[in-house]
Amino acid sequence: MSTEFDTLTTEAHRPDLADIDRRSTLDIARAMNAEDSRVPEAVAEQLPVIATAIDAAADRMARGGRLIYLGAGTAGRLGVLDASECPPTFNTSPEEVVGLIAGGPTALISAVEGAEDSKELAAEDLTALALTPDDVVVGVSASGRTPYAVGAVEHAADVGALTIGVSCNANSPLAAAADHGIEVVVGPELIAGSTRLKAGTAQKLVLNMISTITMVRLGKTYGNLMVDVRASNEKLRHRSRRIVAVATDAPADTVENALLATGGEVKDAILSILGDVDAPTARRLLTETHGHLRAALRLAVERS
C-alpha cells in the first residue's frame, strides 16, 4: 500500500543501482562521487531563496536575536555541528547560535525513539530557550515533513520569530510553514532512504551558507579574514598573528605588540595599526560601530 512517505524523492529506490553490492569498490566509489557532484547544482538553484533568508536572519540577529537550528537524526546533528563551530570561528557566545536535536544530546550518538515524531517536543525545547520575535529558527529535515522540525517552525511563527525551513523534497510541509522555504532537491540516494548522503551534504552546504554569510553581514569578518577568531590554543594564536599581518602588512613585532596591547583581540589589533589608535580607542570605536571593522576604520580616519 502506497503512502505519502513513498512518494518522497529522498526515499525513492534507484533500480539502476540495484546491483551495487556486486560491483567493485572503485565502481561504487565512482557512482557515489557522481551522485555527490549533483548536490552543488541543486543548492545553486536555491541561492536566491537562501540569500533572501540570510538577509532577513542578519537583520534579526543585528537586533540581538539568536540563530537556532532544530532537526532530528542527521539533520539535527548537522545543526548542532554548525552551531558548535561558530564560537571558535566568529567569537559568538554559545547562546548566540544554538543547535537543538530531537531527543537532546543523547540523540547525537544514538537514536532516541519517537523524538522526531513530536511537534510538542520542539515547542517545549524552544520554550525552554525563551524564544523572542528577534530570533531566527531554522527547521532542518531531509523529508521536509519531520514533525519535530515542522513543529519548531510552527511554534516559532506563533511567537513572531523569523522561520527558515531547509529540506530536500519539493512542496514540503516544512517549506510551507516557514517564512523562507529552502528546498534542495537532490534526488534519490545511492542507498535508498539513506539521507545522511546527498541530502545530508546539501543540508551541510546550506547551513554553512546561513551561518557564514550571516556572520559576514554582522561584521564578523574583514574581507575574507576571520577577525573575530577566538585564540583559544596555539594554532589559533598563530592564526591570529597571521590574520593581523595579512590585514595590515605590518612587521611581526608590530603585530605582536598590537595583539599584546589588545589582549589578543584580532579586530582591535588591526584597527589599532591601520587606524593608528591605542587599544582603548580601538575598543571604543568598535563598540560604537557594533563590531564592524570597516566602519570603525572610517571613524578612526575621520577623527584623526
Contacts in CASP RR format, 6 or more apart in sequence:
PFRMAT RR
TARGET T0000
AUTHOR 0000-0000-0000
METHOD contacts of the structure
MODEL  1
MSTEFDTLTTEAHRPDLADIDRRSTLDIARAMNAEDSRVPEAVAEQLPVI
ATAIDAAADRMARGGRLIYLGAGTAGRLGVLDASECPPTFNTSPEEVVGL
IAGGPTALISAVEGAEDSKELAAEDLTALALTPDDVVVGVSASGRTPYAV
GAVEHAADVGALTIGVSCNANSPLAAAADHGIEVVVGPELIAGSTRLKAG
TAQKLVLNMISTITMVRLGKTYGNLMVDVRASNEKLRHRSRRIVAVATDA
PADTVENALLATGGEVKDAILSILGDVDAPTARRLLTETHGHLRAALRLA
VERS
4 145 0 8 1.000
5 11 0 8 1.000
5 143 0 8 1.000
8 143 0 8 1.000
8 145 0 8 1.000
8 169 0 8 1.000
9 168 0 8 1.000
9 169 0 8 1.000
9 170 0 8 1.000
9 185 0 8 1.000
9 186 0 8 1.000
9 187 0 8 1.000
9 188 0 8 1.000
10 142 0 8 1.000
10 143 0 8 1.000
10 168 0 8 1.000
10 169 0 8 1.000
10 186 0 8 1.000
10 187 0 8 1.000
10 188 0 8 1.000
10 189 0 8 1.000
10 193 0 8 1.000
10 195 0 8 1.000
10 199 0 8 1.000
11 143 0 8 1.000
11 188 0 8 1.000
11 192 0 8 1.000
11 193 0 8 1.000
12 187 0 8 1.000
12 188 0 8 1.000
12 192 0 8 1.000
12 193 0 8 1.000
13 188 0 8 1.000
13 192 0 8 1.000
14 188 0 8 1.000
14 189 0 8 1.000
14 190 0 8 1.000
14 192 0 8 1.000
17 31 0 8 1.000
17 190 0 8 1.000
20 28 0 8 1.000
20 31 0 8 1.000
20 190 0 8 1.000
20 191 0 8 1.000
23 31 0 8 1.000
31 190 0 8 1.000
32 190 0 8 1.000
32 197 0 8 1.000
35 189 0 8 1.000
35 190 0 8 1.000
35 197 0 8 1.000
35 198 0 8 1.000
36 197 0 8 1.000
36 198 0 8 1.000
36 201 0 8 1.000
38 186 0 8 1.000
38 187 0 8 1.000
38 198 0 8 1.000
39 184 0 8 1.000
39 186 0 8 1.000
39 198 0 8 1.000
39 201 0 8 1.000
39 202 0 8 1.000
39 205 0 8 1.000
40 205 0 8 1.000
42 184 0 8 1.000
42 185 0 8 1.000
42 186 0 8 1.000
42 187 0 8 1.000
42 202 0 8 1.000
43 50 0 8 1.000
43 184 0 8 1.000
43 202 0 8 1.000
43 205 0 8 1.000
43 206 0 8 1.000
45 184 0 8 1.000
46 182 0 8 1.000
46 183 0 8 1.000
46 184 0 8 1.000
46 206 0 8 1.000
49 180 0 8 1.000
49 181 0 8 1.000
49 182 0 8 1.000
50 182 0 8 1.000
50 206 0 8 1.000
50 209 0 8 1.000
50 210 0 8 1.000
51 213 0 8 1.000
52 180 0 8 1.000
53 164 0 8 1.000
53 179 0 8 1.000
53 180 0 8 1.000
53 181 0 8 1.000
53 182 0 8 1.000
53 210 0 8 1.000
54 209 0 8 1.000
54 210 0 8 1.000
54 213 0 8 1.000
54 214 0 8 1.000
54 217 0 8 1.000
55 217 0 8 1.000
56 136 0 8 1.000
56 162 0 8 1.000
56 179 0 8 1.000
56 180 0 8 1.000
57 67 0 8 1.000
57 136 0 8 1.000
57 162 0 8 1.000
57 164 0 8 1.000
57 210 0 8 1.000
57 214 0 8 1.000
58 213 0 8 1.000
58 214 0 8 1.000
58 217 0 8 1.000
58 218 0 8 1.000
60 134 0 8 1.000
60 135 0 8 1.000
60 136 0 8 1.000
60 161 0 8 1.000
60 162 0 8 1.000
61 67 0 8 1.000
61 96 0 8 1.000
61 134 0 8 1.000
61 136 0 8 1.000
61 214 0 8 1.000
61 218 0 8 1.000
62 217 0 8 1.000
62 218 0 8 1.000
62 290 0 8 1.000
63 134 0 8 1.000
64 134 0 8 1.000
65 96 0 8 1.000
65 132 0 8 1.000
65 134 0 8 1.000
65 135 0 8 1.000
65 136 0 8 1.000
66 95 0 8 1.000
66 96 0 8 1.000
66 97 0 8 1.000
66 98 0 8 1.000
66 129 0 8 1.000
66 134 0 8 1.000
66 135 0 8 1.000
66 136 0 8 1.000
67 83 0 8 1.000
67 96 0 8 1.000
67 97 0 8 1.000
67 98 0 8 1.000
67 135 0 8 1.000
67 136 0 8 1.000
67 138 0 8 1.000
67 210 0 8 1.000
67 211 0 8 1.000
67 214 0 8 1.000
68 97 0 8 1.000
68 98 0 8 1.000
68 99 0 8 1.000
68 100 0 8 1.000
68 126 0 8 1.000
68 129 0 8 1.000
68 131 0 8 1.000
68 135 0 8 1.000
68 136 0 8 1.000
68 137 0 8 1.000
68 138 0 8 1.000
69 76 0 8 1.000
69 78 0 8 1.000
69 79 0 8 1.000
69 80 0 8 1.000
69 82 0 8 1.000
69 83 0 8 1.000
69 98 0 8 1.000
69 99 0 8 1.000
69 100 0 8 1.000
69 138 0 8 1.000
69 139 0 8 1.000
69 140 0 8 1.000
69 207 0 8 1.000
70 76 0 8 1.000
70 99 0 8 1.000
70 100 0 8 1.000
70 101 0 8 1.000
70 102 0 8 1.000
70 122 0 8 1.000
70 125 0 8 1.000
70 126 0 8 1.000
70 137 0 8 1.000
70 138 0 8 1.000
70 139 0 8 1.000
70 140 0 8 1.000
70 148 0 8 1.000
70 149 0 8 1.000
70 152 0 8 1.000
71 79 0 8 1.000
71 100 0 8 1.000
71 101 0 8 1.000
71 102 0 8 1.000
71 116 0 8 1.000
71 139 0 8 1.000
71 140 0 8 1.000
71 141 0 8 1.000
71 146 0 8 1.000
71 148 0 8 1.000
71 149 0 8 1.000
71 152 0 8 1.000
72 101 0 8 1.000
72 102 0 8 1.000
72 103 0 8 1.000
72 107 0 8 1.000
72 115 0 8 1.000
72 116 0 8 1.000
72 141 0 8 1.000
72 146 0 8 1.000
72 148 0 8 1.000
72 149 0 8 1.000
73 101 0 8 1.000
73 102 0 8 1.000
73 107 0 8 1.000
73 111 0 8 1.000
73 116 0 8 1.000
74 142 0 8 1.000
74 195 0 8 1.000
74 196 0 8 1.000
74 199 0 8 1.000
74 200 0 8 1.000
74 203 0 8 1.000
75 139 0 8 1.000
75 140 0 8 1.000
75 141 0 8 1.000
75 142 0 8 1.000
75 146 0 8 1.000
75 149 0 8 1.000
75 166 0 8 1.000
75 200 0 8 1.000
75 203 0 8 1.000
76 99 0 8 1.000
76 100 0 8 1.000
76 101 0 8 1.000
76 102 0 8 1.000
76 107 0 8 1.000
76 140 0 8 1.000
77 101 0 8 1.000
77 108 0 8 1.000
78 140 0 8 1.000
78 200 0 8 1.000
78 203 0 8 1.000
78 204 0 8 1.000
78 207 0 8 1.000
79 99 0 8 1.000
79 101 0 8 1.000
79 138 0 8 1.000
79 140 0 8 1.000
79 207 0 8 1.000
80 99 0 8 1.000
80 100 0 8 1.000
80 101 0 8 1.000
80 108 0 8 1.000
81 204 0 8 1.000
82 97 0 8 1.000
82 99 0 8 1.000
82 204 0 8 1.000
82 207 0 8 1.000
82 208 0 8 1.000
82 210 0 8 1.000
82 211 0 8 1.000
83 97 0 8 1.000
83 98 0 8 1.000
83 99 0 8 1.000
83 211 0 8 1.000
84 99 0 8 1.000
85 211 0 8 1.000
86 92 0 8 1.000
86 96 0 8 1.000
86 97 0 8 1.000
86 211 0 8 1.000
86 215 0 8 1.000
87 93 0 8 1.000
87 94 0 8 1.000
87 97 0 8 1.000
87 230 0 8 1.000
88 229 0 8 1.000
88 230 0 8 1.000
88 232 0 8 1.000
88 236 0 8 1.000
89 215 0 8 1.000
89 226 0 8 1.000
89 228 0 8 1.000
89 229 0 8 1.000
90 215 0 8 1.000
90 220 0 8 1.000
90 226 0 8 1.000
90 228 0 8 1.000
90 229 0 8 1.000
91 220 0 8 1.000
91 228 0 8 1.000
91 229 0 8 1.000
91 230 0 8 1.000
92 215 0 8 1.000
92 220 0 8 1.000
97 211 0 8 1.000
98 129 0 8 1.000
100 125 0 8 1.000
100 126 0 8 1.000
100 152 0 8 1.000
101 107 0 8 1.000
101 108 0 8 1.000
102 112 0 8 1.000
102 114 0 8 1.000
102 115 0 8 1.000
102 116 0 8 1.000
102 118 0 8 1.000
102 121 0 8 1.000
102 122 0 8 1.000
102 146 0 8 1.000
102 148 0 8 1.000
103 112 0 8 1.000
103 115 0 8 1.000
103 121 0 8 1.000
104 112 0 8 1.000
104 115 0 8 1.000
106 112 0 8 1.000
107 115 0 8 1.000
115 121 0 8 1.000
115 148 0 8 1.000
116 146 0 8 1.000
116 147 0 8 1.000
116 148 0 8 1.000
117 147 0 8 1.000
117 148 0 8 1.000
118 147 0 8 1.000
118 148 0 8 1.000
119 147 0 8 1.000
119 148 0 8 1.000
119 150 0 8 1.000
119 151 0 8 1.000
119 154 0 8 1.000
119 155 0 8 1.000
121 148 0 8 1.000
122 147 0 8 1.000
122 148 0 8 1.000
122 149 0 8 1.000
122 151 0 8 1.000
122 152 0 8 1.000
122 155 0 8 1.000
123 151 0 8 1.000
123 152 0 8 1.000
123 155 0 8 1.000
125 152 0 8 1.000
126 137 0 8 1.000
126 152 0 8 1.000
126 155 0 8 1.000
126 156 0 8 1.000
126 159 0 8 1.000
127 155 0 8 1.000
129 135 0 8 1.000
131 137 0 8 1.000
131 155 0 8 1.000
131 156 0 8 1.000
131 159 0 8 1.000
131 161 0 8 1.000
132 159 0 8 1.000
132 161 0 8 1.000
133 159 0 8 1.000
133 160 0 8 1.000
133 161 0 8 1.000
134 161 0 8 1.000
135 156 0 8 1.000
135 159 0 8 1.000
135 161 0 8 1.000
135 162 0 8 1.000
136 161 0 8 1.000
136 162 0 8 1.000
136 163 0 8 1.000
136 164 0 8 1.000
137 152 0 8 1.000
137 153 0 8 1.000
137 156 0 8 1.000
137 161 0 8 1.000
137 162 0 8 1.000
137 163 0 8 1.000
137 164 0 8 1.000
138 163 0 8 1.000
138 164 0 8 1.000
138 165 0 8 1.000
138 166 0 8 1.000
138 207 0 8 1.000
138 210 0 8 1.000
139 149 0 8 1.000
139 150 0 8 1.000
139 152 0 8 1.000
139 153 0 8 1.000
139 163 0 8 1.000
139 164 0 8 1.000
139 165 0 8 1.000
139 166 0 8 1.000
139 174 0 8 1.000
139 178 0 8 1.000
140 149 0 8 1.000
140 165 0 8 1.000
140 166 0 8 1.000
140 167 0 8 1.000
140 203 0 8 1.000
140 207 0 8 1.000
141 148 0 8 1.000
141 149 0 8 1.000
141 150 0 8 1.000
141 165 0 8 1.000
141 166 0 8 1.000
141 167 0 8 1.000
141 172 0 8 1.000
141 174 0 8 1.000
142 167 0 8 1.000
142 168 0 8 1.000
142 169 0 8 1.000
142 195 0 8 1.000
142 199 0 8 1.000
142 200 0 8 1.000
142 203 0 8 1.000
143 167 0 8 1.000
143 168 0 8 1.000
143 169 0 8 1.000
143 172 0 8 1.000
143 195 0 8 1.000
144 150 0 8 1.000
144 165 0 8 1.000
144 167 0 8 1.000
144 168 0 8 1.000
144 169 0 8 1.000
144 172 0 8 1.000
144 173 0 8 1.000
144 174 0 8 1.000
144 175 0 8 1.000
145 169 0 8 1.000
145 172 0 8 1.000
145 173 0 8 1.000
145 174 0 8 1.000
146 174 0 8 1.000
149 165 0 8 1.000
149 174 0 8 1.000
150 173 0 8 1.000
150 174 0 8 1.000
150 177 0 8 1.000
151 177 0 8 1.000
153 163 0 8 1.000
153 164 0 8 1.000
153 165 0 8 1.000
153 174 0 8 1.000
153 177 0 8 1.000
153 178 0 8 1.000
154 177 0 8 1.000
156 162 0 8 1.000
156 163 0 8 1.000
157 163 0 8 1.000
157 177 0 8 1.000
157 178 0 8 1.000
157 179 0 8 1.000
162 179 0 8 1.000
162 180 0 8 1.000
163 177 0 8 1.000
163 178 0 8 1.000
163 179 0 8 1.000
163 180 0 8 1.000
164 178 0 8 1.000
164 179 0 8 1.000
164 180 0 8 1.000
164 181 0 8 1.000
164 182 0 8 1.000
164 210 0 8 1.000
165 174 0 8 1.000
165 175 0 8 1.000
165 177 0 8 1.000
165 178 0 8 1.000
165 180 0 8 1.000
165 181 0 8 1.000
165 182 0 8 1.000
166 174 0 8 1.000
166 181 0 8 1.000
166 182 0 8 1.000
166 184 0 8 1.000
166 203 0 8 1.000
166 206 0 8 1.000
166 207 0 8 1.000
167 174 0 8 1.000
167 175 0 8 1.000
167 181 0 8 1.000
167 182 0 8 1.000
167 183 0 8 1.000
167 184 0 8 1.000
168 183 0 8 1.000
168 184 0 8 1.000
168 185 0 8 1.000
168 186 0 8 1.000
168 187 0 8 1.000
168 195 0 8 1.000
168 198 0 8 1.000
168 199 0 8 1.000
168 200 0 8 1.000
168 202 0 8 1.000
168 203 0 8 1.000
169 183 0 8 1.000
169 185 0 8 1.000
170 183 0 8 1.000
170 185 0 8 1.000
171 183 0 8 1.000
172 183 0 8 1.000
174 181 0 8 1.000
175 181 0 8 1.000
175 182 0 8 1.000
175 183 0 8 1.000
182 206 0 8 1.000
184 199 0 8 1.000
184 202 0 8 1.000
184 203 0 8 1.000
184 205 0 8 1.000
184 206 0 8 1.000
186 198 0 8 1.000
186 199 0 8 1.000
186 201 0 8 1.000
186 202 0 8 1.000
187 198 0 8 1.000
189 195 0 8 1.000
189 197 0 8 1.000
189 198 0 8 1.000
189 199 0 8 1.000
190 197 0 8 1.000
190 198 0 8 1.000
191 197 0 8 1.000
215 221 0 8 1.000
215 228 0 8 1.000
219 228 0 8 1.000
219 291 0 8 1.000
219 292 0 8 1.000
219 293 0 8 1.000
220 226 0 8 1.000
220 227 0 8 1.000
220 228 0 8 1.000
221 227 0 8 1.000
221 228 0 8 1.000
222 247 0 8 1.000
222 267 0 8 1.000
222 270 0 8 1.000
222 293 0 8 1.000
222 294 0 8 1.000
225 243 0 8 1.000
225 246 0 8 1.000
225 247 0 8 1.000
226 239 0 8 1.000
226 243 0 8 1.000
226 266 0 8 1.000
227 243 0 8 1.000
227 247 0 8 1.000
227 266 0 8 1.000
227 267 0 8 1.000
227 270 0 8 1.000
227 293 0 8 1.000
228 266 0 8 1.000
228 267 0 8 1.000
229 236 0 8 1.000
229 239 0 8 1.000
229 240 0 8 1.000
229 243 0 8 1.000
229 266 0 8 1.000
230 236 0 8 1.000
231 237 0 8 1.000
231 239 0 8 1.000
231 240 0 8 1.000
231 264 0 8 1.000
231 266 0 8 1.000
240 259 0 8 1.000
240 264 0 8 1.000
240 266 0 8 1.000
240 269 0 8 1.000
241 252 0 8 1.000
241 255 0 8 1.000
241 256 0 8 1.000
241 259 0 8 1.000
243 266 0 8 1.000
243 270 0 8 1.000
244 250 0 8 1.000
244 255 0 8 1.000
244 258 0 8 1.000
244 259 0 8 1.000
244 266 0 8 1.000
244 269 0 8 1.000
244 270 0 8 1.000
244 273 0 8 1.000
245 252 0 8 1.000
245 255 0 8 1.000
247 270 0 8 1.000
247 274 0 8 1.000
248 254 0 8 1.000
248 255 0 8 1.000
248 270 0 8 1.000
248 273 0 8 1.000
248 274 0 8 1.000
250 258 0 8 1.000
250 273 0 8 1.000
254 273 0 8 1.000
255 269 0 8 1.000
255 273 0 8 1.000
258 269 0 8 1.000
258 270 0 8 1.000
258 272 0 8 1.000
258 273 0 8 1.000
258 279 0 8 1.000
259 265 0 8 1.000
259 266 0 8 1.000
259 269 0 8 1.000
261 269 0 8 1.000
261 272 0 8 1.000
261 278 0 8 1.000
261 279 0 8 1.000
262 268 0 8 1.000
262 269 0 8 1.000
262 272 0 8 1.000
262 279 0 8 1.000
262 282 0 8 1.000
262 283 0 8 1.000
263 279 0 8 1.000
265 283 0 8 1.000
267 286 0 8 1.000
267 291 0 8 1.000
267 293 0 8 1.000
268 279 0 8 1.000
268 282 0 8 1.000
268 283 0 8 1.000
268 286 0 8 1.000
269 282 0 8 1.000
270 293 0 8 1.000
271 277 0 8 1.000
271 282 0 8 1.000
271 285 0 8 1.000
271 286 0 8 1.000
271 293 0 8 1.000
271 296 0 8 1.000
271 297 0 8 1.000
271 300 0 8 1.000
272 278 0 8 1.000
272 279 0 8 1.000
272 281 0 8 1.000
272 282 0 8 1.000
274 297 0 8 1.000
274 300 0 8 1.000
275 282 0 8 1.000
275 297 0 8 1.000
275 300 0 8 1.000
275 301 0 8 1.000
275 304 0 8 1.000
276 300 0 8 1.000
276 304 0 8 1.000
277 285 0 8 1.000
277 300 0 8 1.000
281 300 0 8 1.000
282 296 0 8 1.000
282 300 0 8 1.000
285 296 0 8 1.000
285 299 0 8 1.000
285 300 0 8 1.000
286 292 0 8 1.000
286 293 0 8 1.000
286 296 0 8 1.000
288 296 0 8 1.000
288 299 0 8 1.000
289 295 0 8 1.000
289 296 0 8 1.000
289 299 0 8 1.000
END
